[in-house]
Amino acid sequence: LKNAILPVITIAGFNTGYLLGGAIVIEEVFALPGMGRLVLYAIYQRDYPLIQGIVLIIALMFVLINLLTDLLYAAIDPRIRLDQKET
């Protein structure tokens, strides 16, 4: 049963990444304050340093989510190892 949850973890990781991208649309449609709305207004005003900072933060969050997904693989399924041993 442990090997059956691996695809669920993969899809959850991908969906979390999609949530980061969908924040811009949701925050603009419902007039919520947040990072998505901030990046949209920065694009309108051509504030390049702010755009670069927000893109860097979103990319870092996406990388950390993928790292967490890989670590969960190793924690759940003992057949998956994090280190490589030479044979």
Secondary structure, 3 states (H helix, E strand, C coil): CHHHCHHHHHHHHHHHHHHHHHHHHHHHHCCCCCHHHHHHHHHHHCCHHHHHHHHHHHHHHHHHHHHHHHHHHHHHCCCCCCCCCCC
